């Protein structure tokens, strides 16, 4: 069964009743000994956290979970709208379910998530994929059982999107994917409206969870044995601004850090305009807080940053980074970059390269600009051909590979505390991760997965370290 988050009374009692009714219906409709659900999640960690709540509600509705859609009674894709490639994959994979639905008409196929909050996507699903029986957006998660029940009972297609009431619903059961690494959402939505980003349109405006609820949930996770907890928000640095009793993200972080236990505390994603000295000091003084700061700068050109509506400039970003480097021992820095934003010139791009060289990031998440329907950037003139942007992109990767190789080489001979996460698929080799979010491969018994160990770094590659148990 799924664990239940704090304050269960805030979730409508009727949803629990719908879960019971779904369990009764699925006893009749199931194809095997027990009804099975298959959930596939695209996109960011927030989507993963949403899927864990959906799995929690399904678990309380009598479902077990399948590893493939072939033998499932309920199939759901939780979708992402941030990149065009992710959307194309969803449409292709949904289309592949047509024959399965024809063979087993009682299967219910559903789509949810960010893509479904876009009207043009919902219309395409309605017209082109008639075998999809349930579609709902990010704002309807709290009454998913009711929507599923209506679809099962009425036999009609159920579509619901765009009903953002600016509330947060607690008490939703959650079935976490991992046993020692977990996600903990602290807020939802975004108020920044970067010109390239669809998130504020599909996830709504900022709203923060109450501090005491978050701390209670974090305590539950730590007591349950979670070793690596990541606090989630579209912009965690602006946490608390919508609460009646104002509290900063740094204050929340320090409160969680004070909980006894052996664990690491991470967070993402941070916006540079709200990354305060108070937050950096909290990381520096923390007992459990990871020495890793993911701070997306997107472009090194002030002209492009202004066109992106980022509300900081190169100087402000570098001041923040330099303060963090000064205060936090062993700091690992990562970032996001968009190459080829509309109107960007090669001179603008060279400013991005120079910033990368100056900061020397551990790693980067890099993307060639992908226009999102409904965003201001979609309408901007974009004269640079994709082939030229691809050359810039390759140049950026070459620069970063050189920096990463240098940084990794500097760690050889040092001893690092790591969390061992999984097998690599090679003989007796496991994959671990440092506090700074750097991967280390080592030979060790698989019984050590989910534990902290000390590892001596013996070899470095561009992105990955090799080590041995101390």
N, C-alpha and C positions, 0 to 999 in steps of 0.2 A: 504494500500500500504506500501511497505517497505521504510524505510528511506534510503537515499543515502549517502554514505561516501564521505568525501572530495576528491577533485580532480577527478571528474567523467570523465574528458576528457582522463584520462589515460587508461580507459577501452575501448577496441575497439568499435567504433560506430556500427560495424557490429553485435556485440552481442546484442545490443538493438534492431536491426532489426530482429534478430532471435527470440527474445522474442515476438515481435509482430506477427511474422509468427506462432509461437507455439500457441499463443492465438487463432488465426484463425482456426488452425487445431483442437484444443481441443474443440472448439465450436461444431464441427461435431462429434468428437470421444467421448465426455463426456457421462457418464451414467446417470447423474442426472441433476439438474438445473444449476450447475456450475461444472467445472472440479475440482476434488479433488486430492490432493497429500498426501501420507503418507510417513513420513521420520522417520527412526529409527537410532539413533546414538549410536555407541559403543565406549568405550575407554575414552580418556582424554578430558580435557576442550578445547584443540585446535581443536579436532574433533567437539565438540559442536559449537565452533565459526565458523568452516567451514560449518556446517549444517545450521547455521543462514544465511550465505551468499547464500547457495543453495536455502533456503526458500525465501530469498529476490528476487532472480532471478525468481523463480517460481511464486511468488506473482505478479511480474511485467509481468509475462506471462499469467495472468488471473486465477491463481489457488487459491482455498481455501484449507484448510488442514483438513484431516480426523484423527480421533483418533485410527483407526484400518485399516489394509489393505483391509478389506472385501468390502468396498464400494469405494475404491480409483481407480482413472484412471492412476495414476503414483505412483509406489512404489520404494523407494530408501533406501538401507542400507548403512550407512557411517561406514566403518569398522576400526578395530584396530588390529595391528599386534604385540603388545607388549607381550601379554600372549596367550599361546596355548588354554586356556579355552575360550577366547573371539573368537578365530578363529573357534573353534568347534561349538560354539553357532551360529555363522553366517551361517555356512554350513547347520546346522540343520534347522534354521529358513527360509533360502532360499529354501531348499527342500520342506518345508511345503507350499510354494506358488504355487507348480506345479498344483494342482487341481484348484486353483483360476484362473490361467492363462488358463487352459483348458476350464473352464466355461465361461470366458470372454476374448477371444483372443486379444481384442483391448487394454488390459492393457499393459503398458510398465513397465517392471521390470528392475531396475538398481542397480549396486553396485559401490561404490567409496571408497576412503580413503586409508589408509596405506597398508592394505592387498593386494589391487589391484596393488600396485607397485612391488609386488613380482612375478617373472615370474612363479614359480611353482603354485602359487595360481591362477593367471590368466589362466594358462593352464587347471587347474582343473575345473574352472568355465566354460571355453569354451567347454570342453569335457563332463562334467557331468551334466551341467545345461543349456540345449539348450534353455530353455524358458526365460533366462536372456538376454535382448536385448541390454543393454548398460553397459559398464564397463569402468571406468576411474580412474586414480590415482590422488595423491595429487597435482601434478604439472599441472593438466589440468582444475582446478577449474574455471579459468578466461574465458575459452571458453566452459563451460558447455552448454549454450543455443545452440551453434552450433552443439555440439555432439548430444544433444537431438533432435534437428530438423532433423539432418541427419538420425537418427534412426527412427523417426516417418515417414519421407517422403519416404525413400528408402525401409523400411521394412526389412532391413538387420541389423545384429548384429554389433554394433560399439564397438571396444576395443581400448583404448588408454592408454598407460603407458610409463614411462621412458623418458619423454620429458622435463626434467628440464633445463630451460634456465637461472636459477639463478637470475630471476627478481621478483619484487613484483608488483602486479597489484592493483592499487587503483581504487576507484569509483565503486566497486561492491555493488549493493544494498544489504541491510541486514534486515532481519526480526527477531528481537530478541525474544527469548523465554520468557523472563521475562520483568517486567515493573519497577522493582526497584533493581534487581541484574543483572549485565551484565559483559560480557567478552570483553576485549580489547586487541587483539594481537598486540605486539610491534615488533616481529621478528619471523622468520621462520627458520627451519632447525637446524642442530647441527654439530659442528666440533670436538666433544670430542671423539667419537668412543670408548666408553666403550665396553669392549670385549663381554658383554652379551646383548648389546642393538642393536636393529634393526633400531632405529629411523633415524640415519644419512643416511641409505641406502634407506629409503622410503620417507623421507621428505627433503633430500638434505642438502647442506651446509648452514651455517649460512648466513642470510641476514636480515638486520634491516630496519624497516620503518623509514622514515624521522621524526625527532623530532617534527617539526611544525605540521605535519599531525596528529600525535598521540595526541598532545595537543589540536588541534582543535576538534578531535573526542571525547576526554574526556570532553571537554567543552560542546559539544552537548549533551552528555549523562547526565551530571550534570544538565544542563538546562532543560532536559526532565524529571527530577525527579529521576534519578538513585541514590540509596543510598549506594550501595556496588559494586564497580568496581574492577575487577581483571585483572591486566596486565598479558598477557600470552606470553610465549616463552619456548622453550626447555631448554634454559639456559639464563634467563633474565639478569644474572650478566655480561654476555659478550655482552650485547646490545651496539650497536654503533660502534663496531670495523670495520664493513664493510662500514660505511658511509664516504663520502668524507670529511665532516666537523665532525671530531671526537667528540663524546659526550659520557659520561659514563652513566650507568644506574642510578647511584645516582643523577646525574644532571637532568636526565629526570624525576625521581621520585619527586625531589624537585620542578621542574617546574609545574608538574601536581598538587602537593600538594598546590601550591600557588593559585590555582583557588578557588574563593569564592564559598561557598555552604555548605550544611550539608550532608556529605557523608564519607564513608570509602574507603580507597584505599589499595588494596591487590596486591600481585604478586606471580607468580609461573611459572616455578620451578627454584630454585637457585642451582648452583653448588658450593660446598665448596671451590674449588680451586680459584674461582673468587669472593668470598664473601669478599669484602674489608671493611676496617674500615670506609672509606668514606660512604659506603652504610649503615652501622650500625649507624653511626652518623646521617645520613639523616632520618632514622626511628626514632631515639631518639628525634630529633628536630622537627619532623613533626607534623602538626596539624591534618591531616586526615589519616595518614598512620597507618594501623593496627599494633597493638603490637603483631604480630604473625610472626614468621620466620620458614618457612618450608625449612629445609636444609638436604637433604638426605645424610647419611653417608655410607649406604649399608653394611659395615662390620667394626668391631672394630680391625681387624687384619691387620697390615701393609703388611704382606705377601699376603693376599687375595686382599687388595686394589691395590697392584702392579699388581697382575694377572688380576684385573678388569680394569686396565689402568685408574685409577681415578685421578692421578696426585696430590694427597695430602696424608699425613699420619695421624695417630691417633693424634700425637702431634699438628699438624697444625689445625686439626679440632677442638680439644678441646681449643686451643688458641682463635680461632674465636668465639666459643660458649661462653667462659668465658668473652671475651670482650663485646659480645652482652648482656650478663646477667648484666654486670657492668653498661652498658650505658642505657639500655632500661628498664624503670620501667614497672613492670607487664608483662614482656615478656612471651609469650607462645611459646614453641618450639615443632615442630613436625618433623618427619623424615621418610625415607624409609629404609627398610632393606631387603636384600636377604639372606635367610637361605639355606645353602647347595650348595654354589657355587662349581663348579668342583675343587677338590683338597682340599677343606676345611676340616679340622679335628675338632674334638670336642674341642681341645685346642684353635683353632682359634675362634670357636663359643663362647667359654667362654669369650674371649676378647670382643666380641660384647655385651655379657650380662653385663660385667663390665662397659662398656662405657654407656650403658643404665642406669645403677644404678647411675653412676657418674653425668650424665647430668640431669636425671629425666624429661624426655619428657612428654608433656601433652598427646600426643597420637602418635601412630606409624602406618604406612602402611607397613605391613609385607607380604612377599611372599617367597614361596619355589621356588628355582631356576627352571626356565622353559627354556630349550634350544630353541633358535630361529634360524631357518635355515638361513645360510648365515653369521652368526656372528662367530668370532674366538672362543668364548666359546663353541660353538656347537661341536667343534673338540677336546676339552680337555677331558682327562680321568676323569671319574666321578665314583669312586669306592664305594662311600657311598650309600647304598640302600635308596630308598624313605621312607621306613618305619622308618629308623633311623633319617632321616631329619625331619620327621613328629614329632618325639619325641622332637627333639631340638626346633622345631617350637612351640610346646605346652609349653615347658619350658620358652621360650621367652615370650609368651603371659601371662603366670602366673606372671612373673616378672613385666611386663608392667601394668597388671591389678592392682597390688598392688601399684605401683607408681601413677597410674592415680587416684585410690581411695583416696590416701593420698593428692594429689594435689587438687582434687575436694573438699574434706572435709575442706581444709584450706580456701576455698572461702565462706563457710557457714557464714551468718551474714553480708557479705559485700553487697554493692549496686553496681550493674553493669549496664552500658549503653548497651542495646541490640537492635538488629534489629529484629523485629518480622517477620517471613518468611512465615509460613503456619500453617494450622490446623494439629493436630496430628491424628485426627480420633476419639479421645475420647471427651466426653461431655465438650464443652466450653474450651477445652485445645488447646493452640497454642504452636508452636515451634519457639524459637528465638535463636540468636547466638550473642556471645560476640565479642568484637574486637579481642580477642585472639582465636577466632574460636571454642569456646566451646558451646555446645548446652545447652539451658535452656528451660525447659517446664514450662508453667504457665497457669492459668486460666485467660482469658481475652476475650473481644468481638472481633469477627473476623474482625471488621472494623479497628482494629489497625494493621492488616497485611500490611507490607510495611512501617511501621513507626519506629522511634527510641523511646524507652521507657527506663525509669529507673526501674530496678527490684532488689528487695532484695532477695538474695539467702537463701533459707530456708532448703534445704536438698541436699545431694550429693549421687549419685550412682557412679559406677566405671567410667562411661564415660559421664554421663548426670547430669545436675543440675536441681533442682526444685526451683522455685521462685514465687514471688508475686509482682504485680505492686506497686510501691511506690506512 
